[in-house]
Amino acid sequence: MSYDRKLIRNGNGWALTINSTILGFLDVNPEINLIKYTMENDKLIISKSDKKVSDVKSKSK
């Protein structure tokens, strides 16, 4: 399965919007889960992280 998506302007960079269908395929709740992205050769791979949003918030305090 593959999707062609347009990047959107975000400050000085560009962002990829992930719609709810893709989040559902990944079983990701953006209020709870983090995503992990890795690069392999010329491919960006997005997957569900083992870490939670609360893990990041607690480290920043």
N, C-alpha and C positions, 0 to 999 in steps of 0.2 A: 504494500500500500504506500502510495506517495502522494503528496499534496504540494502544489505550487502556491506559495504565499508571498504577498507583497510586504516589504519592510516599511515601517512607518518612522517618521522623523521623531527623535527623542533627544532634545537638547542638542549637543554637539555630535551625537551618534545616531544610530538606527536601532529600532526594536522590532521584534517579532511578536505579534499577538497570537496567543494560543487559545483557540476557541474551546467552548465547553465540550464539544464532541471529542476532541483530541485529549483533553484533560480526563474525560471519562474513560477513554481507551487506556490511559496510563494509570487510572484509579487515583488521581490526584485531586485533593481538595486544597486549593491555593491558600485557604485560611489556616490550614494545619500542616500540609506537606510542603517540602522543598522539592525542586527538581535538580537534577544533575545533568550537566552537559559536558560532553567530551568530543574531542576532534580525533578522527581516524582518517588518515590520508586527507582527502578533500571533503570529508563528510562530517556534518554536525550531528551528533547523536544525543537525543534528549530522553532522559529516563527519570523515573521516580527515585528520589533520594531516600536513603535510610534515615536521614536527619529530619527533624521537624522545625517549624517556624519558631517554636518556643525555645529550641536549642540555641538558635541564633540570637534571640532577644535576651536570653539569660547571660550570654557571653558579653553583650554590649553594655551591661549595667555595671 
